[in-house]
Amino acid sequence: MAERIVRLGLIYPTGGGEFEYYQLAEETDYRIRPIVVAARLYGDDFDHDPPALSRTGQPESLCLTARSFLPLSPDSVMWACTSGSFIDGRAHAERQAEALTETTGVPASSTSLAFAHAIQALGLTKVSLLGSYIEPTVQAFVGFLGEFGLGLEGVVALGAPGGRDAFQFSRDKMLEAARSVDTPESQAILIPDTAMACLHLVEPLEAELGKPVLTANQVTIWEGLRLAKALEPLAGYGRLFAETA
């Protein structure tokens, strides 16, 4: 029997971290094939501002972009932007996903919903949050997680005004920030920005801190595969894949 090819449709706000999706394709010998299309961004260099994020996450705009997937028959579609999906709360994030499903005819979700579902799959209730964003945007994610009944322990806002700035954070800065936000009570560390390319830090941090580390691109991939009924353990992708696939 031929091996199944899984196509993940990803609407991505260009910031630099999209290469992690292409690395996934290479690491799986192209059994998992990401189809990345760019979302329309608002806010210029300040795209992490809440008003700009609300415009970026308009369902009508996302659905217009999603139509470009149709000739390629994706198995699932993800709005691969954390801030553009949590900024107006849980109900709005769910409306985004519903609109994308209606447009494409396949299961759809977003990175914010993926974080919530991944946390639930791991059976966690208290987490720490390392946000790349400015403080008001980080607090919006705190509120979003609270709608799922999740408690926040440590919270850090790194203050990046936009995705391109978040992409520039060094490995050492990300490691130091992740350590600083950890608390004994926290059951996991969340790093919610698809522009922060930190998949390579997941397993080193998990080994050091002794708890799951969830990054935006990691949970986006996990959710897309879960919706496509193609979830499998992926080496190097942390405890989320090892314990739930």
C-alpha positions in Angstrom: 0.0 0.0 0.0 1.3 3.5 -0.9 2.3 5.7 2.0 -0.2 8.4 2.7 0.7 12.0 1.7 -0.7 14.6 4.1 -1.2 18.1 2.8 -1.4 20.9 5.5 -2.8 24.2 4.3 -1.1 27.0 6.3 -2.2 30.7 6.2 0.9 32.3 7.6 1.6 36.0 8.5 5.1 36.3 7.0 7.7 36.9 9.7 10.5 34.5 9.1 9.6 31.3 11.0 7.9 29.6 8.1 11.0 27.6 7.3 10.1 25.3 10.2 7.2 24.0 8.1 9.5 23.2 5.2 12.0 21.5 7.5 9.1 19.3 8.6 8.5 18.2 5.0 12.2 17.3 4.6 12.3 15.5 7.9 9.3 13.3 6.9 10.6 12.6 3.4 7.7 14.8 2.1 5.0 12.6 3.5 3.8 15.7 5.3 3.6 18.6 2.8 2.9 22.1 4.0 1.3 24.5 1.6 2.1 28.0 2.9 0.3 31.1 1.7 0.8 34.6 3.1 -1.9 36.3 5.1 -2.6 40.0 4.6 -1.0 41.9 7.5 -2.1 45.2 9.0 -0.1 47.6 11.2 3.1 47.8 9.1 5.9 47.4 11.5 3.5 47.3 14.5 1.5 44.2 13.5 1.4 43.0 17.1 -0.8 46.0 18.1 -4.3 44.7 19.1 -6.2 46.9 16.5 -3.9 45.7 13.7 -4.3 42.1 14.8 -8.1 42.4 14.8 -7.9 43.5 11.1 -5.5 40.8 10.2 -7.7 38.1 11.7 -10.9 39.1 9.9 -12.6 35.9 8.7 -13.4 37.4 5.3 -9.8 38.1 4.6 -8.6 34.7 5.8 -11.2 32.9 3.7 -10.2 34.9 0.6 -6.6 33.7 1.2 -7.7 30.2 1.8 -9.3 29.8 -1.6 -5.9 29.5 -3.1 -5.6 26.1 -1.3 -8.5 24.6 -3.2 -6.7 23.3 -6.3 -4.2 21.5 -4.0 -6.8 19.6 -1.9 -5.3 20.1 1.6 -6.3 17.6 4.3 -6.7 20.4 6.9 -6.2 24.1 7.0 -4.6 26.2 9.8 -4.6 29.9 10.4 -1.0 29.8 11.5 -1.0 32.9 13.6 -1.4 32.9 17.4 -2.0 36.6 18.0 -4.3 37.0 15.0 -6.5 34.2 16.4 -6.6 35.0 20.1 -6.9 38.7 20.0 -10.7 38.9 20.0 -11.3 35.9 22.3 -12.3 32.3 22.0 -15.6 32.8 20.2 -14.0 34.8 17.5 -11.2 32.2 17.1 -13.8 29.5 16.7 -15.7 31.6 14.1 -12.4 32.0 12.1 -12.0 28.2 12.1 -15.7 27.6 11.1 -15.4 30.1 8.2 -12.3 28.4 6.9 -14.0 25.0 7.0 -16.9 26.4 5.1 -14.6 27.9 2.5 -12.3 24.9 2.0 -14.5 22.0 2.9 -11.9 20.5 5.2 -11.3 20.7 9.0 -9.7 24.0 10.0 -8.3 25.5 13.2 -5.8 28.1 14.3 -2.6 28.3 16.3 -4.4 29.7 19.4 -7.0 26.9 19.4 -4.1 24.5 18.8 -2.5 25.6 22.0 -5.7 25.1 23.9 -6.3 21.7 22.4 -2.7 20.6 23.0 -2.8 21.7 26.6 -6.0 19.7 27.1 -4.5 16.6 25.3 -1.6 16.7 27.8 -3.9 17.0 30.7 -2.4 20.3 31.9 -4.1 23.0 34.0 -1.3 25.5 34.9 1.2 26.9 32.4 3.7 29.6 32.0 3.7 32.0 29.1 6.7 33.5 27.2 5.1 36.0 24.8 7.1 37.8 22.2 4.4 40.5 22.0 3.8 43.8 23.7 2.1 43.7 27.1 -1.5 44.3 26.0 -1.3 41.5 23.4 0.2 39.1 25.9 -2.6 39.9 28.3 -5.1 39.2 25.5 -3.7 35.6 25.3 -3.8 35.3 29.0 -7.5 36.0 28.8 -8.0 33.6 25.9 -6.4 30.8 27.8 -8.6 31.7 30.8 -11.7 31.0 28.6 -10.5 27.4 28.5 -10.1 27.2 32.3 -6.3 27.4 32.2 -4.3 29.1 35.0 -1.2 31.1 34.3 1.8 30.9 36.5 4.7 32.9 35.1 4.1 35.5 32.3 6.7 37.4 30.3 6.2 39.9 27.5 9.3 40.5 25.4 7.9 43.6 23.7 8.4 42.8 20.0 6.2 45.3 18.1 5.9 42.9 15.1 6.6 39.5 13.8 9.8 40.5 12.1 11.2 41.7 15.4 10.2 38.5 17.2 12.1 36.5 14.5 15.3 38.3 15.4 15.4 37.1 18.9 18.6 35.1 19.5 18.8 31.5 20.7 20.3 32.7 24.0 17.6 35.3 24.6 14.9 32.8 24.0 16.5 30.2 26.3 17.1 32.8 29.0 13.5 34.1 28.8 12.0 30.5 28.9 14.0 29.8 32.0 12.9 33.0 33.6 9.2 32.4 33.1 9.3 28.8 34.6 7.9 28.2 38.1 7.7 25.1 40.2 3.9 25.1 39.8 3.9 25.5 36.1 3.2 22.3 34.1 4.4 23.6 30.8 6.0 26.5 29.0 4.1 28.2 26.1 6.0 30.2 23.4 3.1 31.5 21.3 4.4 33.3 18.2 4.8 31.5 14.8 7.5 34.1 13.9 9.7 32.8 16.8 11.5 30.0 15.2 12.3 27.9 18.3 11.3 24.3 17.4 14.9 23.4 17.8 14.8 24.5 21.5 11.8 22.3 22.5 13.7 19.1 23.4 16.7 20.8 25.1 14.3 23.0 27.2 12.1 20.0 28.1 15.2 18.1 29.2 16.4 21.0 31.3 13.1 22.1 32.8 11.5 18.6 33.1 8.1 19.7 31.5 6.5 20.1 28.1 7.5 23.1 26.0 4.9 24.1 23.4 5.8 26.4 20.6 3.5 28.0 18.0 4.7 26.2 14.9 4.9 22.9 16.8 1.3 23.1 18.0 0.1 24.3 14.6 1.6 21.2 12.9 0.2 19.0 15.7 -3.3 20.4 15.2 -3.2 20.2 11.5 -2.2 16.6 11.6 -4.8 15.8 14.3 -7.5 17.3 12.2 -6.3 15.4 9.1 -6.4 12.1 11.2 -2.7 11.7 10.5 -1.1 12.4 13.9 2.1 10.5 14.4 5.1 10.6 16.7 7.7 13.0 15.3 11.3 12.8 16.5 12.6 16.1 17.8 9.1 17.6 18.2 8.9 17.2 22.0 6.6 15.5 24.5 3.4 16.8 22.8 4.0 14.4 19.9 5.6 11.7 21.9 2.7 11.5 24.4 -0.4 12.2 22.3 0.3 10.7 18.9 
